[in-house]
Amino acid sequence: MSQQPVNQPWSQRFETALNPAIARFNASIGFDIHLIEYDLTGSQAHAQMLAKVGIISAEEGEQLVKGLEQIRQEYRDGYFTPGLEAEDVHFAVERRLTELIGDTGKKLHTARSRNDQVATDVRLYLRDQIQKIQADLRVWQATLVAKAEQHIDTMIPGYTHLQRAQPVCLAHHLLAYFEMAQRDWQRLTEVYSRVNICPLGSGALAGTPFPIDRHYSAALLEFSAPGNNSLDGVSDRDFAVEFLCAASLIMVHLSRLSEEVILWSSQEFSFVSLSDRVSTGSSIMPQKKNPDVPELVRGKTGRVFGHLQAMLTLLKGLPLAYNKDMQEDKEAIFDAVITVRSCLEAMTVLIAEGIEFQPTRLTSAVAEDFSNATDVADYLAAKGVPFREAYNLVGKLVKTCTSEGILLKDLSLERWKSFHPKFEDDIFAAIAPTQVVAVRNSYGGTGFDQVRLQLEAAKKALQS
């Protein structure tokens, strides 16, 4: 490991170079290289603005734009690979630009600070990534809809407190996750609107004495507007917190379904089987087929939560304006983006081709419990018995059946009538699982007709 002092672009202000350990500690080039394309785009807009207002000549502006584009191509071709000596991607670009076009390259940073440059790059990056995640969400939603369409007539036990509650249509269950993803998509749209504000031109913190046109550079970069306050422009990371909140909620939703898939695939449930394409085995137990995909998604959820907590902690005590602490925002954002996108992709594959529901097992599951007890109370209430009275009576019925080791469906009509004279032959149809699901036809309910309407609405949402 080299112990030679490391010279920096700003080192003329200092008598000695950085200690190499501090140079390594201080550098961000190892991760902010991810911003290079956005840095180049932002710098091109800045150069065009400088030429437009006459701070540099039109010829110089053209030189800068072409030089920056050459660096972009060198990076894409693998020839531009700055190291520790650059400190960060911004200095690396400026240094290479000067090598390419001479002293004109040194004019690029006129009327700009690294503070507003960094803030602009991060917003450009996140704006792009939000759109990509929204596209991933649409693919995820389409996969849920496709799977739901296959199971409109399939029933599955519904749970509260992880106890059998009421049977529901399996498609209805899957479409609940469609609704979660829809909110995720909408939430990202709202976050995007606050990401899409341009800080370029805010300078270090106080603006600049040069006659710049911030509206022009913002328009070139397709921002909705320049920021109103230069102090806020360089120090605001609310948009990053909001993004991490939205990312965390996406992970919450993926993790909830992951937990269900893990339970459903266990021998105790046996509601689903997982294909070999999404499962792994044990190194010692040859019979095992492990649900690695949902387990990893469940585990990676905490990773994104951690980035959100880290960002909040990073910001909570920072005085205005920019502080070096903010260098820590990038890795959190980068990793959250990568994690969310990879988890969406993995879960999409899992649901599309890795999971097979077991209708026979599901049919028996909804018929082997007391999840139709509420329907008995509803049956009596529909015949004029006060609901609370009916509720208490059904509680006694369930207690009796439990003590005898039978289910409600096993009671004879005579025994039904011994509990209440309102019971008739139609009680048996009323408590059949298919009927229990079908009658819940209120708007948004699990009734089969309602689920078909929900599917059509979901398809329309995907097309909008």
N, C-alpha and C positions, 0 to 999 in steps of 0.2 A: 504494500500500500504506500503510495507516494506521500512524502511529507513536505514536498515543495510548496511554498506559499502560492495561493491561487489568486491571480490578478482578475479583477472584475471590471466591467465597463465603466463603473463609477469610481474606480480606485484613484483617479487623479486628485480627489478630495482628501485622500488619506495618505499617510506617510509610509505605511506598510500594507502588504497584501493580507488577505484573510488567512488565518490558520486553516490548513487543509481539512481538519475535522469540522471546523465551523462552516467552511465552504460546502462540505457534504451535507451538514445539518441544515443549512440555509437553502440549498438548491431545491427547486421544484421541477426541474427539467425531466426528472424520471417519470412524472405523471402528467404534468401539464402539456406534454407533447401531444396529448389527445386533443388539445385545443388548436393545433397548428392551422388546420384548414379554416377554422373560424377566425383565428387571428389574422390570417392572410386576407380573408374577405373583409374584415373590419378595417384593416390597414388600407386596402384598396379604396374603400369608400372614403376614408379620412384623406387620402392623397387626392382623390377627385374633388373633395370639398375644398381643400387647400388651394387647388388650382382654380376652382370656380370663383373663389372670393379674392384671388390675386395674391395670396400669401406666397405662393410659388408660381412659376410660369406654367403655362399649359404643357410645354414640352417636358418640363420636370415632372409634372403630374403623370404624363404618359409613361415616362421612364420608370417612375415608381410602380405604377400599376403593372407594367410589363415585367419588371424585375420580380415583383411579388408573385406573379403568375409563373415565372420560371422556377422560383423556389417551390411553389406548389407541385409542379411537375417533377422536380428533383426529389421531393419528399415521396411522392407516389411511386416513383421509380426506384426508391431505396437508396438514393445517392446522398440525400441530406439527412444525416443522423447526428445531430448535435449532442455533445456530452456535457460533463459537469462544468467545464469551463464557461459554458453559456449561462449558467445559473438558472435561467428559465427560457421558455419558448419565445418570449417576446424579444429578449436580447439576442437570442440565436438567430431569429429572422432578421433583425436589424443589422447584425454583423454580416450575415451572408449577403444581404441586399447591398451593403456598402462594397463588399468584395466584387459584386457583379456590376454595379453601375457607378461606382466611385463616390465622390463626396455628395452627390445628389441624394444618395441613400441616407445620409445623416440628417436630411431635412424632413424625413418622414415623421419624426417625433415632435415636430413643431406643433404647438398648441394642443399637446396631448401629454398625459401622464400615464405611467404604468397602471395607476389606480383605475382610471376610467377605461383604459384599454382592457385590463383584466375583467372588469365588470361587464364590459360589452361582449367579450369573448364567451364568458360563462353564460350570458343570456342567449347568445346566438346558438351555442351548443345545446342548452336545455330546451330552447324553442324547437330545435330540430328533433331532439329525442322525445319530446312530448308527443309530437306528431307520429313518430314511429311507434311509440307505446300505444297510442290510440288505435293505430292500424292493427297492432297485435291484439288489442282488446276486441276489435271487430272480428278477427279470425276466431278468437276464443269464443265469442258469443255465437258465431255461426256454427261452431262445433257443438255447443250446448243445444242449439235449436235442432240441429240434425239428429243428435242423439235423442232428444225429447220426442221428436216426430216418430221415432221407432218404438216409443213406449207410451203412447197415449192411453192404451188400454191396460197397461201394466200397473199393478198397485204395489205399494211398499209401505211398511209400517212407518207412521209418523211418530216422532218422539218429542216429549218435553221432559226435562230433567234426566234425559237418557232413559226414560221409562216409556213403554208403549203408551201412546196417547190416542191417536185416531189414524186409521188408514188413509193414505193419500195417493193420488195418481203420481206415478214416477216422473212423468213429464212435468208435472207441476213442481215437483221437488227440484228437478234440473233447471227449470225456468226461474226459480228463486235466485239461482246463481247468475242467470242472465240479467236479472234486475240489479243485482249487486254490481256487475260489470258495467251496466248502463250508467249507474251513478258514478262509477270510476271514470268512465269516458267523459261524462258531463263535468265532473270535478276537475279533470285535467284541462278541459276547455276554459274553465274559470281561472285556473292557475296560469294558463297560457296568456290570458289577457293581461296579467300583471307581470309576467316575464317579458312581454313584448313592449317594453318601455326602454328607450335608448339612453344610456348614461354617457355615451361618447361626447366629449366636449366639456365634461364636468371638471376636467383637469385633475390635479392632485386632491383638491377638495373645494376650491374657491372659484372655479371657472378659469378663464384665460383673458388676457388683455388683447389678444388677436381678434380681428373681426370675423370670427368663424360663423358658419351657418349650420347650426345644429339640426334644424328641421330638414335641411337638404341631406346631410349624412344619415339621419334617421330614415328618411324616405328611401335612400339608396339601399339601405339594409333591410327595408321592408318592416321597420318597426312602426307601431301605430303612432308614436309621438316621442319626442325627447323628454327626459325627466325634468321636473319643474325646479328641483333644488340640487345644486351641485354637491353639497354635503351628503345629502341622502343618496345621490346618484352613485357615489363611490363606496358608501358604507352599507347600503341596503342589501340584505340577504334574506329578506322576508320571503321573496319568491322561491328561494332554495328551501326554506323551511316548509312552505306550502307544498312544494313539489314532493318533499320527503314525507309529508303527511299523506298526500294522495297516494304515493308509492306504498306507504305502510298499510293503507286501507286496501289497496289491491292485494297485498300479501296476506292481509287478514282474511280476505274472501277466498283466496286460493288455499290458505292453510285450513280453513274450516272444511272445505270440500275434501282436502287431503286427509284430514282426520276421519271423515266419514268413509272415504274409500279404504283407509287402513282398517277400520272396524268392519266394514262390509266384506272385505276380502279374508277376514279371519275365519277359522273353522267354526267358531261359535256362531257367527252370523251366516256366512256362506251365501251372501246376497249377490256377490260378483266373483268372477274369476279374472285374473290378470294374465295377459298373454306373455309369451316368452320375450317379446320385443320390448317390454317395459319392466321386466323383473330381473332379479339376480338371485343366485343361490347362496348357500352357506358353504364355507370352506371345510366344515366338519360334518354337517348334517345333510346328507344327500337328498332328503325329501323336501327340503325347504324351498319356497319360492317367496322372496321378500319384496314388499312394496316400496322399493327404494325411491321411486319418483315422488310419491306423496310425502314420504318421510323427509326427503331432502328439502322439498318445498316448505314443509312445516318447520324444519330447522333453519332454513335461510330467511324465514320471516323475522326471526330475532335479529338477524344481521341488519336488515333494513331498519327495524325499530331502533337499533343501536346508532345508526347514522343520524336518525331524527333526533335522538336524545343528545348526541354529540354536537349537532348543529345548534340546538337550543342552548346548550351549555356554553358553546363557543361564543355565542352572541350576547349572552345575558349581562355581561359586565363590561362590554366594550364602549369606551367613550368615542364620540365622533372625532375624526372620520374614519379613515382606513387604518387598520392595525395589522401587523404581520400575522396575527392569529388567523386572519381570514384565508391565508394560504391553505389552511386545513379544510376549507369547504369543498375543494375540488375532488379529492379522493372519495369523500362521502357521496357526492353527487354521482361521480363516475361509477362507483361500485353499485349504488342503488339502481342506476339505470341498467347496468349489466345484469344484476340479480333479478330485477323485475321482468326484464325481457326474456331471460333464459327460463324463468319459472313459468311464464305465460306459454312459452313454446313447449316446454316439457308437459305441462298439464293439458295443452291442446292435443298433443300426440297421445297422451294417456287416455283421454276421453274418446278421441276419434278412433283409435285402433288398438288400444291396450286394455280395454275393460269390456267385459261381457256380463250383462245382468242375467240372473238365473230366474226366469219367470216361474218355474215350478216351485222353487224354494220360496220365492216372494209370495206366491199365491197361498202356500201353506202357512207362511208366517203371519199373514193378515187374518188368518182364520183360527189361529191357535191362542188367542188372548181375549182380554176384555175391552179391547179398544172400540167396541161397538156399544159400550154401556151408555154413553151420552145419547146415542140414538134411541135407546129404550126410554130415557127420560124425555127426549123430544117427542117420541111417539105418544106418551101419556099426556104431555103438555098440549099436543095437537088435538087431543080428545077432551080437553077441558080441565085436566088435572093441573093445579098450580105447579109451576116448574119446581119450586123448592121442595114441595111435597113429593113430586115425582123423583127428584134427585135423591132424597133420603131413602125412598123406597128402593130405588135401584142399588143404592149402597148396600142395603140389606140383602138384595138378590145376589150381588157379587160375593158378599160374605158367605152366604149359604153355598153358592157354587164352589167357592174356594175350599170350604171345609169338606165338601163332598168330592173334590177333585174333578169337577166337570166344568163345562163352559156354558154360557147363556144359551147357545144354540142347542144344547143337549136337553134343556128343560122341555117337558111335555106341555101341551096347551093347558091341561088341568092344573099343573103346577103354576104356570103363568097366572091363571085366573085365581089361584089361591092367594097370590100376592095382591092382585087388584082385578076387579071385574071388567075393567075397560080393555083388558088384553083380549085380542081375537086372533084368528088364524093368520092375519096379515102381519103379525109380529115377526114371523120367521123370515118373510121377505124383507121386512124393514131392517133387520140386523144382519143381512147378508153383506159381506164386504163390498161387493160391487155396488149394491144399492146405497150403502153407507157413503161411498165416495160420490156416486152419481147425484144424490140429492143435495149435495153442498154446492149448489149452483148459483150462489150469490156472487156478485161481481168480484172477480179476483180470487174466487174460491177454487177448490180442487175438483169440482164436478167436471166430468169429461167434456161437456159442452163448453164450459168456461175455459178449460185448458185449450181447446181448439181455437177459441177466440184469442187467448193469450199468445198462442203460437203465431197466429196471423199478425197480431200487433207487433210481436218481436221481429218478424220478417220485415215489416214496414219500417221499423226502427233501424234495421240494418241497411235498408236501402236509402234512408234519408241522409 
